Amino acid sequence: MAKLLASIKGIQGYVPDYILTNAELEKMVDTTDDWITTRTGVNERHILKEPGMATSDLGKVMVERLLEKTGTAPEEIELLICCTVTGDMRFPDTASAICYKVGIKNAFSYDINAACSGFLFGLTTASKFIESGTHKKIIVVGVDMMSSIIDYTDRATCIIFGDGGGAVLLEPDDSGNGIIDSVLHVDGAGREFLHMKAGGSLRPPSHETIDRKEHYVYQDGKPVFKAAINGMVDTIQEIIKRNHLTLDDINWLVPHQANIRIINGVAEMLDFPKEKVMINIQKYGNTTSGTIPLCLWEWESKLKKGDNLLLSAFGGGFTWGTSYLKWAY
Ligand code: COA
C-alpha cells in the first residue's frame, strides 16, 4: 500500500455565457485584435453580465455540476476551499456563500487569496487534510470574476482578464496516484507591481479613491512578465529534481494562463514540447485563480490514470509555485 495521497476524483469547469471578443474591445479602447493576439494570445474572454450575480454564483454552478458528476451528496463534503481575489464581499468569505447556495451543510470552509497561484495554494492546503486522515471529501474551487475589478477604459489590463474557473473533488487514494509534491513561494516585495490600490484597510473606499480609479487592477506588466517566467521555471526544475524525475516523465504541463508569451517562454526555457502544454488562454483570457482547473476540465477526456502532471502558476503577491500530481482516473 502506497502512502495516502489526496487525489482528484472529479473536475468541473464553468464560464459565464457572454463572450467579450477582441473586436468588441477594439470599439471600447484604443487597441487592435492583432496587438492583443500577438502580445497576450487572448482572442476572447467570458464575462458575467447578469446584475446581482457574483463569484459565488459561478462557484455554485461548478460545485453543483461536480457533485452531480461524481455522484456525491452535498452532505458528504467536509471542507470547501474557495481560491479567489474577487470574493462577493470584503467579508464574509465566498466559500461559505458557495456552501450555502449548494446546500453543503456539514463542512467548514474558507477562502484563499493567492491571486493567480490561488488554486495551487488551495490544492496543496486541502491535500494536507486528506493526508492527515482527518478529512475524506474536500472541494477546492478556483474562481474569479475579474470583470468586477477591471477598468474597461484601461487598455493595458482589460484585454487580458476574464471570468470563470473550476472545482475539483479530492479524496484519499493509496494507489500512488494523487498530489505528490508542491513547491510554493511568496515575495511581498512584488505587490507594488500587481494590486488593487484601494478598498482595503490601507486605503478604504472614498470619493477620492473612486475618482482616482483605484478600485481596479493595477499592473506594471513588464516586471510581472519577467518574474513569472523565472518563478515558474525555477519551481518546475526544483520539483523535477527533488522527485527524481526528468521532463520526459511529464505527460502534461498545466501552466497558469497569464499570457501566451509567458507560457511559450516557460516551455522554451525548459525545452519542453509544446504539444504537452495545456493552452486555452485564447478562449478564456486570464481568469486568475480559475485558469488551471479550467485547463484540467477541458483536457479531462485526454488524461489517463497515472499520467504525470505539473501544475505551475505565478501571480500577484508575488505568489508562485509548481505542484506535481499523478492523475487518478
Ligand atoms: N493595445 C495597443 N497598445 C497597447 C495596449 C493595447 N491593449 N496596451 C498597451 N499598449 C501599448 C503601450 O501603451 C506601449 O506603447 P508605447 O510603446 O507607445 O509606450 C506599448 O503598447 C507596449 O506596452 P508594454 O506595456 O511595454 O507591452 P508589453 O509587451 O509589456 O505587454 C502586457 C503588456 C501586459 C501584455 C505584458 O506586459 C504582460 O502580459 N505582462 C504579464 C501580465 C500578466 O500576465 N499578469 C497576470 C498575472 S500573472
Residues whose N, C-alpha, C, O or C-beta is under 5 A from the ligand:
A	BS01	COA	D30 T31 T32 W35 R39 T40 C116 R155 A156 I159 G221 K222 V224 F225 A258 N259 F314 G315
